[in-house]
């Protein structure tokens, strides 16, 4: 059994620059609506994420899907660089 290490490279997806990538570590929200929306789009922990655009909305790729979200929704996606 592997021991999980504490990783200090966890950041909000809103801190990524265009072209940067990471693995979704968690969805940090208490809002069931936001959680439901993200999961319906296939955004779940363990998925690779690549930032495509940061303005005017956050556009990123998860798997073969490109998703555009506002800052409120993007800020709950925590990634491990």
Steps between C-alpha positions, in 0.01 A plus 500: 500500500637841400506788741360823363739791533388850590559710192543876531444555126120506535361816342171628363462461125458880487875529572599309186635678196413410142663168405562383858375159612422311817295221651172585671554428870164610639185701442497737797138614533205455730261587216330189370397693186860584405614147584223351288586728204869414513440127526249513212776654287737217596710712735596266782805436720774305325433649156769688307423866433667736251431875499406632155389856583461713814307802373213593467406157634710204611522245220679174569518149366415195710541177308368569149258768619555875503306685769437872556406617850490827694742588780259391778483145364866485394617604848367180661712273277821422689782351299834338572771642275 
